Amino acid sequence: MRLVNNKWLFFIVSALVLASCKGPGKLSYRNISGFYKPDRQLEGLSYALFNLGDTITNLYVRFPMEGLTYKTENGTGKSHFRLSYQLFDGYEKGALIDSATVFGSDSLRQKDIFLDSLPVLAPAGKDYVLSVELTDLNADISYGAFLNLQKKHAVNIHDYLLLDEYGRPLMRSWLFRNEPMYLRSVRESEVLTVSYFKRKYLPASPPHTLRSSSFGQTPDSTFEISVSNGFSGLKTFAGEGRYLIESKGRQVVVIHRFYDGFPKIGSVVQMRESVRYISTDAEYTEMEQQPPRAAIDQFWVKLTGHSERALSQLKRYYGRVEEANRFFTLSREGWKSDRGMIYIIFGPPNIVYRNGSSEQWTYGEPGNPLSLRFLFSYESIPENQADFLLIRSETYRNPWHMAVSNWRR
């Protein structure tokens, strides 16, 4: 079953370029800081992967057409875009396995969503990295992403795909309240175990302190999902928390039920909780004892000393929180993650390098000993799959306090 938004099908021309023996360089050498810069991202652009079998994996792409640039051609506004991918056998090896380029255009200029899929030649037995790039040709702006593709094991996370109630890829790992969904499986029939964890993760601890402890692995409840003809029945998950789905004892899907409105700030309760990084313990305790709206208003006015400046700082801070949710949500809300914490306080990094086991952020110039660097290790986490965890150090104490002080001026 190939899911396509037929309105755009006639505007697409694709060309598959089979791999040569050498690729255009190692992915671990690429500075991917643009992945975390809001002005270098197209809001609503998302990807999903699904293994159709041992040879082919579908790459699903979704983005709002209104986000593209339209220019007048023969009296009609028209957009042009290019979508390309390169499949590598890892971040460090640099061998190109498969690649493709798709060109599209639109003259309808309606506020609609582009949704289509591309077949990726990815033989089973190993894991891959997919470098994907969407280019708005009229604006000469490109939006990039790295996607990890799992096909090494007998059971992989990309053997499963979340679908909405209309059978379209959901393109995210979280559900809204009472939102129905299907689970698609590469297997015709199986019974999956679902473990529900109600307890929420705490925000990340400051970079110079010990990491917040993980929770135990005892679920609050368990139930089963049956797959028939490759699909489950229509499901909803009522309670907020994490739903860990296992196949043959292997974790394959984590579904989150965050607060309503995620990844945007959903309420003043979330506004109050997310100022934890720049508030003192006494301030935060006092805010918890006040009504959320009053607590937030008083906190920001007291912090800045002026209502207009408070509004400016408030917008800037919560903008970072929402960006962190979009960029870094894996095991928990993005703003609560280690990368989200550093992003909110220090802003987008100047340089980012990623390999198969870590991600390094640099604030400042390359090679400058005064530049600030953070190393995040990609590690397994109980009750989830994996996340980037900060390697903490006492050397971060002064930079952290200086950055927090800048928020409190």
C-alpha positions in Angstrom: 0.0 0.0 0.0 1.6 3.2 -1.1 0.1 6.3 0.4 0.1 9.3 -1.9 -1.6 12.7 -1.9 -2.9 12.4 -5.5 -3.2 16.2 -6.0 0.5 16.5 -6.3 1.3 13.3 -8.1 1.1 14.9 -11.6 3.7 17.5 -10.6 6.3 14.9 -9.6 9.1 13.5 -11.7 11.6 11.1 -10.0 14.9 9.6 -11.0 16.6 6.8 -9.1 20.3 6.9 -9.0 21.9 3.6 -8.0 24.8 3.7 -5.7 28.4 4.0 -6.8 31.1 2.4 -4.7 32.0 5.7 -3.1 29.9 8.4 -1.5 30.4 12.1 -1.2 32.2 11.9 2.2 31.5 10.8 5.7 28.3 12.1 7.4 30.2 12.5 10.6 32.3 15.3 9.0 29.2 17.4 8.1 28.3 20.3 10.2 24.6 19.8 10.8 23.9 22.8 13.0 21.3 24.0 10.5 19.1 21.1 11.7 18.6 23.0 14.9 18.2 26.5 13.6 14.5 27.6 13.3 15.2 29.8 10.2 16.7 26.7 8.5 13.7 24.5 9.1 10.4 24.2 7.4 7.7 23.9 10.1 5.6 20.8 9.4 8.3 19.0 7.4 8.4 15.4 8.7 9.6 12.0 7.6 8.8 8.4 8.4 10.3 5.1 7.4 8.7 1.7 7.0 10.4 -1.6 5.9 8.2 -3.1 3.1 10.4 -6.2 3.2 14.0 -7.4 3.1 15.0 -5.2 0.2 12.8 -2.0 0.0 12.0 0.6 2.7 9.5 3.3 2.1 10.5 6.9 2.9 7.4 9.0 3.6 7.6 12.8 3.3 5.1 15.3 4.5 5.2 19.1 4.4 2.9 22.1 4.0 2.9 23.5 0.4 2.2 27.0 1.8 5.7 26.9 3.3 7.3 27.0 -0.2 8.0 30.2 -2.2 5.7 30.9 -5.1 6.9 33.1 -8.0 4.9 34.4 -11.0 5.3 32.4 -14.2 3.1 33.3 -17.2 0.7 35.1 -14.9 0.4 32.2 -12.4 2.2 31.8 -9.1 4.2 28.6 -9.1 6.5 26.8 -6.6 9.3 24.3 -7.4 11.0 21.9 -5.1 13.6 19.2 -5.1 13.6 16.2 -2.7 16.6 14.0 -2.5 18.1 11.3 -0.3 21.3 9.5 0.1 21.5 6.1 1.9 24.8 5.4 3.7 26.0 2.3 5.6 26.9 4.5 8.6 28.0 7.9 9.8 31.7 7.0 9.6 32.1 4.7 6.6 30.9 7.0 3.9 29.8 4.3 1.5 26.8 5.3 -0.6 24.3 2.5 -1.0 21.4 4.2 -2.8 20.2 7.7 -3.7 17.3 9.3 -5.5 16.1 12.8 -6.5 12.5 13.9 -6.9 11.4 17.2 -8.5 8.0 18.7 -7.9 6.0 21.9 -8.7 2.7 23.4 -7.8 0.6 26.1 -9.4 -2.5 25.6 -7.3 -1.2 27.6 -4.3 -3.7 26.1 -2.0 -3.0 25.6 1.7 -2.6 21.8 1.4 -0.2 19.1 2.5 2.2 17.3 0.3 2.4 13.6 1.2 4.2 11.0 -0.8 6.6 8.1 -0.5 9.9 7.1 -2.1 11.2 3.5 -2.3 14.7 3.1 -0.8 16.9 0.2 -1.8 18.1 -1.0 1.7 18.9 -4.8 2.0 18.2 -6.4 5.3 21.0 -7.4 7.7 22.5 -4.0 8.6 21.5 -0.5 9.8 21.8 2.6 7.7 21.7 6.4 7.8 19.5 8.3 5.4 20.5 11.9 4.5 17.4 13.6 3.3 17.1 17.2 1.9 14.2 19.2 0.7 15.1 22.3 -1.4 12.7 25.2 -2.2 14.1 26.0 -5.6 12.5 29.4 -5.9 14.1 30.6 -2.6 17.3 28.5 -2.9 16.8 27.2 0.6 17.4 23.6 1.7 16.1 21.8 4.7 18.1 18.7 5.8 17.8 15.8 8.2 19.5 12.5 9.1 17.3 9.5 9.6 18.6 6.2 11.2 17.2 3.2 9.4 17.1 -0.1 11.2 17.2 -3.4 9.2 19.9 -5.3 11.1 17.8 -7.5 13.3 15.0 -10.0 12.8 12.6 -7.4 14.4 13.3 -3.7 13.8 11.5 -0.5 14.8 11.0 0.4 11.2 9.0 -2.8 10.7 6.2 -0.8 12.2 4.4 2.4 11.2 1.8 4.6 13.0 -1.1 5.6 10.8 -3.9 8.1 11.4 -7.6 7.1 11.3 -7.6 7.6 7.5 -4.6 5.2 6.9 -2.0 7.9 6.4 1.4 7.9 8.1 1.1 9.8 11.4 4.7 11.1 11.0 5.2 11.6 14.8 5.6 9.5 17.9 3.0 11.2 20.1 -0.8 11.1 20.1 -3.3 13.8 21.2 -6.2 13.1 23.5 -8.6 10.5 22.1 -6.7 10.5 18.8 -7.4 7.2 16.9 -4.5 5.4 15.2 -3.6 2.2 13.4 -0.4 0.3 13.7 1.0 -1.2 10.5 3.4 -4.1 10.6 5.6 -5.7 8.0 4.2 -9.0 9.3 0.8 -10.3 8.3 -0.2 -11.3 11.8 1.2 -11.1 15.3 0.3 -10.2 18.9 2.2 -7.2 20.4 2.6 -6.5 24.1 2.0 -2.9 25.2 3.4 -1.7 28.5 2.0 1.6 29.9 4.2 3.9 32.1 2.2 6.7 33.6 5.0 8.5 35.5 6.4 11.6 33.8 10.1 12.4 33.3 11.6 15.3 35.2 13.4 18.1 33.4 17.1 17.6 32.8 19.4 18.5 35.6 22.1 21.3 35.0 25.1 20.2 33.1 27.5 20.4 36.0 25.3 18.2 38.3 24.6 14.5 38.4 22.1 13.2 35.8 18.5 12.8 37.0 17.8 9.2 37.9 15.8 7.0 35.5 12.6 5.3 36.6 12.3 1.6 37.2 11.1 -0.8 34.5 7.8 -1.9 36.2 4.8 -0.8 34.0 1.6 0.6 35.5 -0.4 -1.8 33.2 0.0 -4.1 30.2 -2.2 -5.1 27.4 -2.0 -6.6 23.9 -2.6 -5.4 20.3 -3.4 -7.9 17.6 -2.2 -7.5 14.0 -4.2 -9.0 11.2 -3.4 -8.6 7.4 -0.6 -6.3 8.4 -2.7 -3.8 10.4 -4.1 -3.5 13.9 -7.5 -2.3 14.7 -8.2 1.3 15.4 -6.8 2.3 18.8 -6.8 5.2 21.2 -4.6 5.7 24.3 -6.4 7.7 26.9 -3.9 8.2 29.7 -0.9 10.6 29.5 2.4 8.8 29.7 4.5 6.3 27.6 3.3 3.2 25.7 6.1 0.8 25.0 5.2 -1.8 22.3 7.3 -5.0 22.1 7.4 -7.7 19.5 9.0 -11.0 20.5 10.6 -9.4 23.5 12.2 -6.5 21.5 11.2 -2.9 21.9 9.8 -1.7 18.5 7.6 1.4 19.1 7.3 4.0 21.8 4.1 6.1 21.7 3.8 9.2 23.9 0.7 10.9 25.2 2.0 14.3 26.2 -0.1 17.2 27.3 -2.7 18.7 25.0 -1.2 21.1 22.5 2.2 19.5 22.3 4.7 20.5 20.8 3.5 24.0 21.5 3.0 25.2 25.0 -0.4 23.9 25.9 -1.2 25.8 29.0 0.1 28.0 31.8 0.8 24.8 33.7 3.5 23.9 31.1 4.7 27.6 31.1 5.3 27.3 34.8 7.0 23.9 34.7 9.3 24.8 31.9 10.9 27.9 33.6 12.6 25.4 35.9 15.9 25.9 34.2 16.1 29.7 35.0 14.3 29.8 38.4 15.8 29.2 41.8 14.6 26.4 44.0 12.8 29.0 46.2 11.2 30.7 43.3 10.0 27.5 41.8 8.5 26.2 45.1 6.7 29.5 45.5 5.3 29.3 41.9 4.0 25.8 42.6 1.9 27.2 45.5 0.3 29.9 43.3 -2.3 29.7 40.5 -0.3 29.1 37.3 -1.2 32.3 35.5 -0.4 34.5 38.5 2.8 32.6 39.1 4.0 33.1 35.5 3.1 36.8 35.3 4.8 37.6 38.6 7.9 35.5 37.8 8.7 37.3 34.5 7.9 40.8 35.7 10.0 40.3 38.8 12.8 38.8 36.8 13.0 41.7 34.2 11.6 44.6 36.2 9.4 45.7 33.3 6.2 44.4 31.8 7.3 45.0 28.2 10.7 43.4 28.7 9.0 40.6 30.5 6.8 40.0 27.4 9.8 40.0 25.1 11.8 37.6 27.3 8.8 35.4 27.7 8.2 35.0 24.0 11.9 34.3 23.4 12.1 31.7 26.2 9.0 29.8 25.3 9.9 29.9 21.7 13.0 28.0 22.6 10.9 25.5 24.6 8.7 24.8 21.6 11.7 24.5 19.3 13.3 22.0 21.6 10.1 20.0 21.6 10.2 19.9 17.8 13.9 19.1 17.5 14.7 16.8 20.4 11.7 14.8 21.4 12.8 11.1 21.6 12.4 9.5 25.0 10.5 12.5 26.6 9.3 16.0 25.7 12.2 17.7 23.9 12.5 20.6 26.4 13.1 18.1 29.2 15.9 16.3 27.4 19.6 17.1 27.8 19.9 18.6 24.3 16.7 20.6 24.9 18.0 22.0 28.2 21.3 23.2 26.5 19.4 24.6 23.5 17.0 26.6 25.6 19.7 28.2 27.8 22.5 28.7 25.3 20.5 28.8 22.0 21.3 27.0 18.7 24.9 25.7 18.5 27.3 27.0 15.9 28.7 23.6 15.0 27.2 20.1 15.4 28.8 16.8 14.4 27.1 13.5 14.8 28.3 10.0 14.5 26.8 6.6 15.4 27.3 7.0 19.1 27.4 10.7 19.9 26.6 14.3 19.0 29.0 17.2 19.7 27.9 20.8 20.0 30.2 23.8 19.8 29.3 27.4 20.7 32.0 29.6 19.1 34.6 29.1 16.4 36.1 25.8 15.4 39.4 25.2 17.0 39.1 28.1 19.4 40.0 26.9 22.9 37.6 29.4 24.4 34.6 27.8 22.6 32.1 26.0 24.7 31.6 22.3 23.8 29.0 19.8 24.8 29.2 16.0 24.1 26.0 14.0 24.0 26.3 10.2 24.1 23.6 8.1 22.4 22.5 5.6 25.0 19.7 3.2 25.8 17.2 4.3 28.5 14.9 2.2 30.6 11.2 2.2 29.4 12.2 3.8 26.1 14.6 3.1 23.2 17.5 5.6 23.3 18.3 9.3 23.7 21.3 11.6 23.5 22.6 12.0 27.1 25.0 14.8 28.1 28.4 13.9 29.4 28.3 16.1 32.5 31.3 18.0 33.9 32.1 20.5 36.6 33.6 22.7 34.0 30.1 23.7 32.9 29.3 25.3 36.2 30.4 28.9 35.4 29.2 29.0 31.7 25.8 27.7 32.9 25.4 30.3 35.7 26.5 33.1 33.3 23.9 32.0 30.7 21.1 31.7 33.2 22.0 35.1 34.6 21.6 36.5 31.1 18.0 35.2 31.1 17.4 36.8 34.5 18.4 40.3 33.5 
